[in-house]
Amino acid sequence: MAKASLDQLVGHVPSEECSHPLLQHVCAPGLPGKKWPAPAQSCAVLQALHQLYYDPNIENKNLAQKWLMQAQVSPQAWHFSWQLLQPDKVPEIQYFGASALHIKISRYWSDIPTDQYESLKAQLFTQITRFASGSKIVLTRLCVALASLALSMMPDAWPCAVADMVRLFQAEDSPVDGQGRCLALLELLTVLPEEFQTSRLPQYRKGLVRTSLAVECGAVFPLLEQLLQQPSSPSCVRQKVLKCFSSWVQLEVPLQDCEALIQAAFAALQDSELFDSSVEAIVNAISQPDAQRYVNTLLKLIPLVLGLQEQLRQAVQNGDMETSHGICRIAVALGENHSRALLDQVEHWQSFLALVNMIMFCTGIPGHYPVNETTSSLTLTFWYTLQDDILSFEAEKQAVYQQVYRPVYFQLVDVLLHKAQFPSDEEYGFWSSDEKEQFRIYRVDISDTLMYVYEMLGAELLSNLYDKLGRLLTSSEEPYSWQHTEALLYGFQSIAETIDVNYSDVVPGLIGLIPRISISNVQLADTVMFTIGALSEWLADHPVMINSVLPLVLHALGNPELSVSSVSTLKKICRECKYDLPPYAANIVAVSQDVLMKQIHKTSQCMWLMQALGFLLSALQVEEILKNLHSLISPYIQQLEKLAEEIPNPSNKLAIVHILGLLSNLFTTLDISHHEDDHEGPELRKLPVPQGPNPVVVVLQQVFQLIQKVLSKWLNDAQVVEAVCAIFEKSVKTLLDDFAPMVPQLCEMLGRMYSTIPQASALDLTRQLVHIFAHEPAHFPPIEALFLLVTSVTLTLFQQGPRDHPDIVDSFMQLLAQALKRKPDLFLCERLDVKAVFQCAVLALKFPEAPTVKASCGFFTELLPRCGEVESVGKVVQEDGRMLLIAVLEAIGGQASRSLMDCFADILFALNKHCFSLLSMWIKEALQPPGFPSARLSPEQKDTFSQQILRERVNKRRVKEMVKEFTLLCRGLHGTDYTADY
């Protein structure tokens, strides 16, 4: 392209200095000063690139990169891009020039005058021809730039773009040799569909261009077929052909149009150099969503896939994982994407069954995943799909396919359980932690598949597993491997975890077999534990069997390697079977105490264990609970007393937080009221109603002074305060009304805590007390006093500057909303400064933290409906409601995240519903000033919005839609790609 036309293209390139603000201020050290002349543009870019690539100083590199990104999008990029492509520049420089051209064409197409299209196209063709024998990375970027230009011009300004590309590159008068031209053309044709997939074309244009490309593939496929089938085509050309084909089929080209190329790709699988590209092309072609319409073509593909079986077996035999992986991908792509279409072809059932058996071979491929093989995992989704398709047929057809495929699925279970087996201890010892983790995830996938297969095979599957396990454990002929036993148990566990096995006739036998297992291995012991845990609901219905397995679980508690499995299993048993555990309670508590004192388990498992004991104790008589609680927590109370005397330090803190955590987890599940119970059997109704105070309350009252003492030393530590609040919060949630005796002293303690150092956890606990007890006359006075105190302290915090405490503001807003919802009388007190609360909430609406803004919006949506019933609220809304409306409009205008617009819409809806006459006056006044809430809005748009809002007083969803539309207009995003997922 001539320089004169380039000047026209950018509109104006000044002769003396660069006009673009991005290029006037160069902040990168070592680059030219603030302003620089146009002829020096490319020099400045060269210096910046040199700094990016070669300067050892990372800050200089970052500054150069930032500056270059700005330079790429400036108008001057049209000028310097071509200069950077000169032959005397190194490939890195040329690459930047080509990238800049692509950015300008793809993002700023509207800046290019239409009379420059042909000139720009010709210049790009020239550059691509020149780089056909040059740097490949630069060639690719230039091809991407031309592809972007073609997509922007198709179909009107360049109707036969692809055919023109083919014709131009096939011209004999080119200075570049034939192979170079051929590879350049193939590169261009490859990137064209890829650029289409990632382009920012508007939706209506995308449809037009897709249609145009579908027509143009008629100019591409014959060329690709010829090049692929031509014996004289070099390997590099055939490789590129396959990649090009792979790229085009993703445009959903009809499968029947691809037949010849797919067959050629299958033939190319025999060439090791072309293998990967052939696999990719075949898989992409087969996987098109539209391909299932072309059943005849799909049927022709089955023999081609089956013809790869010998190559697959050879690859497996030779340990060639890449080849076996590739062939498996092809088989699975055909089976998984088209099982329904192929099952429908009943007369071809045998060939499809052969394909299924080939996939079964891939599932059972020898070796341990992921060390010796990585293929079997590819097949698991296929088995889900096939089963779903079989079960979706009408009854008659389904019965036929069930008969054919039930044996296949029984075989699948055997294969999966074999694949789930651990390697020998010696081999497993050499695996890396990453390999062990991948194997764990793989076993979870197998577990999910087995659970799914149960839908097809039903109770017979459990019988099958039980028979195998029974034979294994009772056979005296040959010693069994622990891996085999573990895998069978794992199969049981997989199904029992999610399927109701309470009516299975094999579970009693399984429970009977478990104690016979010789546990000599951690993995086997883990699976035994998890299997018992999965059967805990069954044990609740068959309590006589508890004694068969409970000793195993208690014994495992002492093994730190079985920490997670043993503790989680005990917790499940204590939760599900608690009313059958009193005979074992003393033993469970003793063993648990022992392992807790020995510190065998990590913190999280200790917390689970305490929850388990909470469930267990809940079913005992009150005296028994108190006796067990005393022995269980006395050592911790003594330790806490000692810690309370010591000078605060980090190790003290960890111990205190740990003990407080143990207590709160115990109290989370210790519930004797049965108000949360699912069990409604007659035996429950006979239980005596506990007399006297709740055991948890008794313990809390005993340790209350001690907790206050700990707090006095750790009041400025958020973690300790949070741990203290958690004890009471979890107790309140569990005990509900039973917590009543603690309310006055807890309110007093919270008030002192919050007055000294305000913390969010104290507000959250206050909110719980308001929620549960504020409506009860007896408890209203202490709760009102606490509410007024924390409000007063928080308002003072607002005066000092609340920005450093978004968590406190968030919790405060939630507390206010809860008070209005549960007990609006709290806002009647004369000592409550409702006006100050209102103004602070308006301020909170402007916080950058989304949770705080949401909580503030929640407060207003609770407050506004109270305008009529609470005089002080009505008065403050009348006086300051306009301030609230302006804050809401500012947020919608662009100051708040778009994700919060529904919350602001809720406030507008509440204002309209409960303060209509005020809103109709305020909104017109508020929107009057020019540029508010956004300079992008016209007076007409603002007027339309206010009218729409005032008209809608019933449908909240419509108000949300209006606000979303309005915020897009305010932000200049209406009608853009950014709104697609909004």
N, C-alpha and C positions, 0 to 999 in steps of 0.2 A: 504494500500500500504506500502511495506517495506521501511525503511528509505533509504537503498542503492539505490533503484530505484528512490526515490525522488531526491537524489543527481544527478543521471543521468538525471532526467527530467529537472532540472534547468541548467544542463550543468556543473556548477561548483559552489559549495558553499565553499568558503575558510574556513579553520579551524581557522585562527587567526583573520581576520578582514573582514568586509563586503566590497565587491569590488564595489558595485553599488553606483555611485556618489550621487544619491538621498538620500541614507541611510547613507552616510558618514558624511553629514553635518546636524546635528539636531539643528534647531534653536529654538525649543519650550523650554521655561524656565522649569526647573525641570526635563527635560529628560536627558538621558546620554550625555556625552561629544561628541566631534567631531567624534570620531571613536569608534566602539564597536565590540566585537567578535561575531562570528556567533552563539554560544550557547545562547548569550544574545539577539538575534533578537526578539524572542517572548516576552522577558521581556520588551524590549524597547517599543514594540507595546502595551503591557499591560499598561505600564506607560502612554503612550500617550492617550490610551482609557480612563484610569482613569481620566486623566486631562480633556479630552473632556466631560465626563459625570458628573464629580463631582467638578471640580475646579470652584469656584464662579467668578473668574476673566475672563471677556469676551475675553480679548486679548489672554490670555493663551488658552482658548477654541479654538479660531480661529486659532492660531498657531498650536495647536495639530491637528485640523481638516485638515489643509493644509498639514502637515507632513504625516498624515495617508493616505491621498489621494495619495501622492507620494509613500508611502510604498506599497500600494495596487498594483501598477503597476510595482514594482521592481521585478527582478528575485527571490529575497529572499521570495517573497509572497508565492511561491510554498512550501517553508519550514515551515514558521510560521503559515500558514493557518490551516494546520492539527493540529498543537499544540494547536491553539486557540479553536478547536472543542472538546477538551478533556472534559470528563464528569464533572470534578471538576470546570469548568469555568461557569460563570453566562451567561444567554442567550444573553445579549448585546455583550459580548466578542465573543461568539460562532457565533453570527450573522455576526460580522465583518469578522471572518474567512471564513464563507460561502460566503459572498459577494466578498471577495478577490479572492476566487476560481472561482466564476462566471466571474469576470472581466478578470482573466488570460485566462480562456477557451474561452470566447467570443471575446476578443480583440487580444490575442496573440497566437492563435491556431497554427500558423505556427512555433512557437518556440518549439512545443511539438514533439519529435521524434515519428515516427509511431509505433515503437516497444513498446511505453509506453501507447498506446491507451487503450488496454485491462486492463492493471493494474490500470490506472486512473478510468476507468469505474467501475471496481470491487470495488475499494475503495469508490467511490461515492455511489454505491448501498449499501455497508455496512453501511455508515454513515446515509443514508436515512432510512434504516431499524432501526438503533439505535434511530434516532430522531422521528420515527413513534409514539412513546409513550412519546416524549419529547416536547420541545418548538416548537410551531406551526410556529413562524416567522422564526426560523432557518431551520425547515423542508422545508418551502416554498423556501428559498434561495438555499438550497441544490438541491431541485427539479429543480429549474431554471438552476442551474449549469449543472446538468445531461441533461436537455433538450437542453441546448446550445451545449454540447458535442455530443448529438445524431444528432442534425442538422448539425454539422460540419462533422460527419462521414457518414451520409446518402447520397446517397443510397449504395455507393460502399463498404465502410469499415464496415457498419452496416446495411445491407439490410432490416432486419426485426426488427428494433429497438422497435417499439411499441408492436409488438407481444411478443418480448423477455421481455419487461417490465411487461406485463400482466402475462406471464408465471412465471417469477421470484417471483413476489409478491403473486402469488397464491400457491407457494410451501408450503407444509404442515410442513416442518421441520424448519420453521422460529421460533425464540424465541418470536416473537411479536404476540399478539392475533389477531384473524381474522379481527375484526373491525378496529384495528389500521393499519394493513397491507392494508386493503381495502381503508381506508381514505388516506393513504400515496400514494397508487397507483393512486387514483382519483386526488390527488393534482398534482402528476407528469403529468398525462394525461391532466389536465386542463392547466398547465403552458406551455406545449409543443407548442400548436398552438399560444399562446400569445407571447412566445419567438420568434417563427418564424416571426410573424408580425413585431416585433421590431428589428430583427436581422440585422447585417450588411453584410449579405451574398452578394457576387457579383450577378448581375442580372441573369447570366446564371445558377449559382448554385441554386438561389432561385426557378427558374422554375423546376429544377430537384427534389429539395426537396419537393416542393408543390405537384408534381405528386406522389412522393413516399408516402407522408402523405395521399393523397386522397385514395390510395390503402390500406393503413394501417388502415383507419377508419373502414374497415371490421373487424378488431380485437377489435375495441373499442365499436361500436354501440350495438352489441349483448349483451356485458357485461353491458352496461348502461341500456338497455331495461330490462334485467333480474333483475338488482338491483332496478330499479324504480317500476317495477310491482310486485316485491316480497313482499307479505304482511309483512313478518318478518323484512324487511329492516328498520333500525332505521331512524328517521327523519333526523339526521345529515348526514347519508349516502345518502339519497335521495336528500337532499339539495345540496350535493357535486356533485351528478350525474347530476343534472340540470345545475349547473355551468359548469361542464365539457362539457356537450352537447352544451351549449351556446358558449363555447370557440371553439369547433370543427366546428360548422356550419359556422363560419366566414371564414373558409377556402374554402368556396363556394362548399360545399358538395351537390350533386344533391338532390333536395327537395324530390324526391320520395324515396330516401334512408332514409330520416328522418321521414317518415310518422308515423311509430309506436311510435317513441319517442315524436313527436309533440302531438299525441293523448294522450299519457301518461302525457305529460306536461299540457294539457288542463284539464285532470282529477285531476291533482295535484293542480289546481287553487282553488279547494274547501277546501284545507288545508291551513289555515291562515299562518302557519309557512313556507310553501313552495311557497306562493303566489308570492312574489317578484321575486324569482329565476325562477319560471315558466313563468312569464310575460317576463322576460329578454330573456329566451331561445326561447320562441315562437316568439317574435318580431325579434330577431336576425335571426332565421330560415326563417321567412317570408320575411325579408328585403334583403336577398341575391340578388344581381343584376341578377343572373342566374335563380332565382326561377320562373320567368315568363314563362320559357320554359315548365314548368310542369303544364299545365292548369288543367289536371284531378285532380292532387293533390290539386291545389288551389280551385277547385270547391268543393272538399271534406271538405275543411277548412271553407267554408262559413257557413254551418249548425253548426259547432262547435262554431264559433264566435257568431252566432245568438242565440245559446243556452245559452250564458252568459247574455242575456238581463235581466232575472229575478234577477240574482245576482247583475247586474248593478243598477237596480231600487231599490233594497233593500239597496245597499250601499249609493245611493243618498238620500234615505229616512232617513237613519240612520246617515247621515253626515259623512260617512266613505270615506274621500277624497282619501286615498291611494288606496282602492279597485277600486273606480270609475275611478281613474287616470290610473291604470294598465289595466283595461278592455278596456278603451278608446284607450290606446296605441296599443293594439292588433288589434282592429277594424280599426284604422287609418292605421296601418302598412299594413294590407291586402288591404284596399281600395286605399291608396295612391300609393303603389308600383306596384299595378297590375290592376289599373282601366282599362287601355287599353285592356289588355288580357281578363279581365272579361266582358267588354262591347262587345268584339268580339263574345262572346258566347251568341248569340241573344236568343236562346231557354231557356237560364237561366236568362233572364232579370229580372224576378220577384224576384229571390233570391238576385241578386245584388242590386236591388232597396231597398230590405229589409235591406241590409247592409248599404246603403246610408242613410236610415231613422234612423238606429241605430246611425250612426255618427252625424246625425242632432240632435238627442236627446243629444249627448255628447256636441255639439256646444251650445245648449240651456240649458245646465245643470243649475239648479237654483242656485242663489247666485251671489254675486259681486266678480269678479276677482280683485285682487288676495287674497282677505280676506276670502271669504266663499268658493271659489272653485278655482282650478288651472288647470282644465282639458280642458275647452273650447278652450284655445289658441292652444292646440295640433292639433285641427282639421282644422285650417284655410288653411294650405297649401293643404290639401286634396281637398278643393273646387276649388282652382286654377287648380290642376291637372285634376280633373274630367272634368272641363269646357274645358281645352285645348284638352283633349282626344276626347270629343264629337265634338268639332269644327274642329278636324283634319280628321274626316271621310268624305267619298265622300258624295255628296249632298243628295242622296236618304236616306242613312243610317242616316245622320246627321238630316234630317227632322224628322225621326221617333223618334230619341232620344231627339230632341228638344221638341217634343210633350210630351214626358214622363217627361223630366227634367225641363222644364221652370216653371211649378208650384212648383217644389222642390226649385228652385232658388228664386222664389218670397217668398216662405216660409222662405228661408235662410235670405233674406233681413230683414224680420220682426224679426227673431230670433236675428240677429246681432245688429239691432237697439235697441232691448230690452236689449241685453247684454252691449251695449255702454252707457246705461242710468246711470247717477250718482245716488248714494244712497241718502237717505234723508240728509238734511243739518246736522242734529244732528249726524247721523251715520258717515258721511264723516269727521266731526270734530274730531272723535276719531282715524281716520286713521293716520298712521305714514307717514312721508315725503317719505320714501322708497315705501310704498304701493301706495301712490298717484302717484309717478313717474312710477311705474310698470303699474298702471291703465292707465296712459297717453300713455305709449308705446303700451299697448294692444288696446287702441282706435285707435292709428295710424295704427296698423295692420288691424283692422276692416275697417278703412277708405280705405286702399289699396285693401282689398278684395272687398269692394263695388264698387270701381272704376273698378276693373277687371270684376265684375259681369255685369257691364253696357254693356260690349261687347256681352254678351249673351242675355240680356233683352232689351237693347236699350232704345228708347224714352219712351216706356211703363213704364219703371222703374221710370223715373222722374214724369210721370203723376200719377203713383201710390203714390209716396211720396207726391206730391202736393195735391192730393185728401184727403189724410189722414190729412195733416197739415191744409187744409181748413176746414175740418169737425171739427177738434179739436178746431180751433180758432173761429169758427162761431157757434158752438153748445152752446145752452143756457141751455141744460138739466142738464149737470153735470160739475162741475169745473174741468179743466184739470191741470195736474201736469206740472211744468216747465221742469221736467226731460224728459217727453214724447216729448214736443215741441222741446227741445234742441236736442234730439236724431234724430228727423226727419230733422231738419235743418242741423245737422252734416252730415247726409246722403247726402243731397243736396250739401253741401260744398265739401264733399269727391269727388263727381263726377265732380262738376264744376271746381275744381282746376286743373284738368288734361284733361278733355274732353271738346271739343268745344261745348258749349251749346247755341251758338249765334242763332241757328235756332230753338231752342226749343220753342214750343208755350206755355209752362207753366211758363217760367221765368217771363214774365210781371205780371202774377197773383201772383207769389211768391214775387216779389218786392212790389206789392200792399199789400200783407199780412204782410210783415215785420213790418211796423209801427203799426200794430194792436197787436203785441206781447207785453204782459205786462212783462216788464223786471224788475224782482225783485231779480235777482240772478247773481253773477259774472260769473259763468260758462255759463249761458244762454247768458248773454251780450257778453262774449268773442266769442261764436259761432255765434251770430248775426253779430258781426264785421267781423269775418273771412269769413262768407258767403257772405257778401257785397263785401269784398275784392276779393273773388273768382269770383264774377260776374262783376268785373270792366271792363273787355273787352266788355261784353255785354252792359254795361252802355255807353261805348264809341260809340257803334252803335245805342243806343237808349237814346240820351242825355236828352230827355224830362223827363226821369224817375230819373235823378240825384237828383232832389229836393226832391224826396220821401225818400231818404236814407241819404243824406249828413248831414242834421241836427242831425240825430242819431249819426253819426260818430263824428261830432264836439262836441256834448254833452259828448260823451264817453271820449274825449281827456282829460277832466278835472278830470277823475277818475284814480288815480294811479294804482288801481287794474286791470284796462283794458289797461295799458300802451302799452304792446306789440301788442295786437290785434287792438287797435284803431289807433296807429301810423302807423303800417304796412298797414292797410286798407286805411288810408288817402294817404299814399305814392303810393299805387297801383292806387287809383282813380286819383291822380294828374299826374301820369305817363301816364295812359291810356286815360284819358279824358281831358287832359290839354287844348285842343283847345275849349272845351265847358265850361270851368270853369271861364272865365273872369267875368261873372255876379256875381259869388260867391267869387271872389278873395279877396275882401276887408274883408269879413267876415272870410274867412279861415285864412288870415294873422293875423287878430285881435285876434282870438281865439288861434292860435298857439303862438303868441307873449305872450299872457297872461299866457299860461301854461308853456312857457319857462322861463318867469320871476319869476313865482311862484316855479320853480324847482320841478315840479310834477314828472317828468320822470327821469329815470337813464340816464347815459351818452350815451349809445348806442342808446336809443330811441330818445334822443335829436338830435343825428346825423341823424337818419332816418327822423326826422321831418324837419330838414333843407334841406335834399335831396328832400322831398316832396315839400317844398316851392320853391326850385330851379326849379323843373318841372313846378310848377304852374306859376311862374313868367316868364318862358321862352315863354309863349304864349301871354304875354301882349305887348302893345306898349312900346317903349323905355322909354318915359316919365313916364309911369305908373310903369315900372320896377324900375326906379331910385327913384321914390317917395316911393314905397314900401320898396326898399332896405334901403333907408335912415331911415325910421321909424323902420325897423326890426333890423338893426345892430347898430344904433346909441347908444343904451344903452350899447352894448358890447364894442364899441370903447371907450366910456367914461370910462368904467370899466378898459379897457386895458391901457388907459392913466394913470389912477390912479395907476395901478399895476406897470407900467413902472417906476414910481417915487420911489416906495418902495424898501427897501433893500431885496434882494432875500432870500426867505425862502420856505420850502416845501409846505405850503398852497398856497402861491403866485403862485408857479410853477403849481400846479394842476389847479388853476383858469385860468392861462395863456394858458396852453395846452388845456383846455376845450374850451376857446373862439376861439383859433386858429383852433381847430377841427371843431367847428360850422361853421366858415367861409369857411374852405376848403370843407366841405360837401355841403354847399350851392352852392359853385362855381363848384362842381363836376357835378351838374345836370342843372345849369342855362345856357342854350345854346339857343341863338336866331337865330342861322344860319341855323337850320334844316338840316345840313349835315348828321346827324345821324338818321334822321326821317324815320320811316317805313310808315308813312301816306303819300300817294301820291294823295289824293283826289283833285278835282278841286278847292275846297274852300281854300286849302293850297296855291295853285299857285297864288291866288288873294291877298295873304297877301303882304303888301308893304315891300320892302327891307329896313331894318333899315338904317337910315342915321347917320353919326357921329360915335364916338367911342363906343365900346361895353360897356354896363353898368358895367360888371365885371371889365373891365380895368379901368373905371372911378373910381370905388370904390377902387381898388388896388392902383391906383396912389394917391388917397386921404389918404390912410392909410400907404403908403410906408414908410414915415419918422417915423411913430409910430412903425412900425414893426422893423425898423433898431434900434430904441432906445431900444426896448425890447431885441433885439439880443445883443446889446452892453453889457447888464448886464448878459445875460444868454448864452454867446457864448460857455462856457465850459460845458454846459448841453446838452447832446446828444438828450434828449427827446424834449426839447424846439426847438433846431435847426431842428430836424426832423419835428416837427409840423409846423414851418415856411416854410420849404421846401415843405411840403405837400400842403400848400395853393397854391403855385405857380405851383407845378407839376400837381396838379389836374386841375388848371385853364388852363395851357398850353395844357393838353390832351383834355380838352373840347373845348377850343376856337380855337386851332390850329392857323391859320394865323391871326385871330382877336387879338391874344395876341401880335402881332408885336410891338406896341408902347412901350411895357414894356421891350423889350429885352435889350437895352443898359443899363438901370439902374439896371436891375436884374443881368446882367453879372458883372457889377461893384460890386454890393453887394455880390454876390457869391465869387468873387475873394478876397474881403476883409475878408469875413467869413473864407474861406478855408486857407488863408495865416496865419490867427491868430491861429485857431485850426482846423486842417483837420478832416472832418467827412464824413462818407460814404454818408449820405443823400444829401450833397452838390454836390458830384460827380454824384449821380443818377439824380439830377435836371439838372446838366450840360449836361448829356447824352441826356435828353429830348430836351434841347435847340438845341444841335447838330443835333439830329434826325429831328427836325421840321424846323429849320431856317438856318442851316449851308450852305445849297445849294443856298440860296438867296444872291445875291451880296451885297445888302444893309445891311444885318445883319452879313456878314462874318467877318468884322473887329473886332467887340466886341466879337464875339464867338471865333475867333482865339486867341485874347488876353487872354480870360478866359482859353481856352484850354492850351495855353502855360504856363500860370501861375500855374494852378492846376497840370500840368505835372511836372513843376520845383519843386513845393512844395513836391509832392509825391516822386520824385526821391531823394530829401533831406531826406525824411522820411525813404527811403530804406537804405540810408547810415547810418542812426542812428540805424537801426534795425527794420524791419517791422513785426517781428513775433507777436508782441502784437496787430497788427491791421489787422487781416485777412479780416475783412469786408471792410476796405478801399482798400486793395489790390484787392479784388473781384470787387468792384465797379469801381476801376481804370481800371482794365482789360476790363470790359464791356464797359467803356467809350472809350478806345482805339479802341476796335473792332467796336463800332458804328461809330467812326470817319473815320476809314478805309472804312467801308461799305457805309457811307453816303457822306463823303467828303474827299477823300484821299489827297486832296490839303493841308490839315492840316499837313501832314507829309513832305510837301515840304519846310516848313519854316526853314531857316538856324539856327534859335534860338532853334529849337527842337533837343535835343540830342537823335537821333534815336538809337544810339549804347547803350546808358545807358538804354533807354526804353526796348530794346531787352534783355539786360542782366538781368534787373529786372524781366521781364516776365519769363525768364528761371528759376530764383530763385523762383518765385511764383509757378512754376510747382512742386516744392518740398514741398509745404506746406501740412500739414496733413488734412486741411479742404477741403472736396470734392468740395463745391461750388466755392472756390477760384481756385482750380486746373481746374475745368471745364471752368471758365471764362478765365483763362490763355490760355488754349487750344483753346478756341474760338478766342482769339486775334491772335494766330499764324495761325489759318486756314483762317483768313481774311488778315493777313500780307503777307504770302508767295505768294499768287497769284499776289501781287503788285510788285514782284521782278523786272519785266521788265518795268513797267510804272513809278515807283517812284525810282529815282536814289539812293537816300539815303538808301532806303529799300534794293535794290539789293546789295549795297556795304556792308551793315551790315550783310546780310545773307551770303555773300561770306566769310566775315571775321570770323563770329561767329556762323555760321550755324552748324558747327561740335559740338559746345558746346550744342546747342539745341538738336541735335540728341543723344548725350550721355545722356542728362537728360531724354529724352524720353525712351531710352533703359533701363536706371536705373529703371525708373518707371515700365516699362513692366517686368523687371527682378525681381520685388518683392517689390519695395519701395512704390508703390502706391496701393490703393484698386483695386481689380479686377473689381469693378463696373465702374471704370473710363477708362477701356481699349478701349472702342469705341472712346473716346475723343483723346487718344494718337494715335490710328489708323488713325484718321482724319489728324493729323499732318504729320504722315508718308506718307499718301496718297498725301497730298499737296506738301510735299518735293519732292516726286517722280514725280509728275505731272509738277511742276514748276521749280525744280532745279535738274533734273535727273542726269546730268553729275557730279555735286557736290556730290549728295547722293551716287552714285555708288562708288565714291572714299572714302567718309567718312565712309560708313557702314562697308566696309571690314576692314578699319583701326581700327574702334571703337570696332569691335567684335574680333579683333586679340588677346588682352591680355587674358591669361588663367584666368578662374573664373569670367569673365565679360560677361554679366550682372548677371550671376549666376554660382556658382560652380557646379551645377547639369548638366550643358550643355556640350555636347561633341563638338569638333571642327566641326564635320559633321553636327550636328543639327544647329549650328550657320550659317554654310555655306548655308544649305538648306533654312533657314529663309531669309537670305539676298537675295538669288536668287529669292525666291518666291515674296518678296516685290518689287524688281526691275523689275520683269516681269509684275506686275499688275499695269497698269496706267489708267485703265478705270473703273473697277468694285470696288467701295469703299466697298461694302458689303463683297467681298472676302478678302480684306485687313483686315477688322475687324475680320473675321474668323481666318485668319493667326495669328493675334496678340493674339487672345484668346487662340489658340493652343499653341503658343510660351510661353505665360505667365504661362500656366499650367505646361509646361515642366520646366520652370525656378523655379517654386515653388514646384516641386516634386509631383504635384497633377494629372498629366495626367493619365487617366484611373482609377481614384479612385471614390468612391461614392460622393466625394465633388463636382464633376463636373456634377452631374446629372441634376441640375437645372440651369446650367451655360449657 
